[in-house]
Amino acid sequence: MTYISVKTRQLVAQRADFRCEYCLIHEKNTFFGCEIDHIVSKKHGGTNDLENLAYACLFCNRHKGTDVGSIHPTTGELIRFFNPRKDLWEKHFQLKDVTIEPLTDIGEITVRLFALNNQERLLERDALISAGVYPAPKPFKQ
Ligand SMILES: [Zn+2]
């Protein structure tokens, strides 16, 4: 754990419109809220610079851990995770009913490692869609 100031936390949250930048859930619709994620973890040389920070729900952040990517299951290639500071969500994922479908290798690795379509998350997303609060209305800013 590293110290991130209240001001920096607020900037990261506001930049993300208070939504998880990976699964798009709004923090007010989470039980545990959102956290500051190091896109490249400190373990791998990541810094506390705003360009290395993302807003992430507890589930996304716990599944990501200190990983920065994974091995593609068919090609064996090392693929990095989706980076909210460099990538557009819509280029790597699409929402189909309650499922977040990957459009790219980066999307596929991120969906799998972040467990974006686990049963509990699908049930939660289904309820949020039915309530009209998912996904949040504004697209992400870069
Ligand atoms: Zn999330």
Boltz pocket constraint, residues with backbone or C-beta under 6 A from the ligand:
constraints:
  - pocket:
      binder: B
      contacts: [[A, 20], [A, 21], [A, 22], [A, 23], [A, 24], [A, 25], [A, 56], [A, 57], [A, 58], [A, 59], [A, 60], [A, 61]]
      max_distance: 6.0
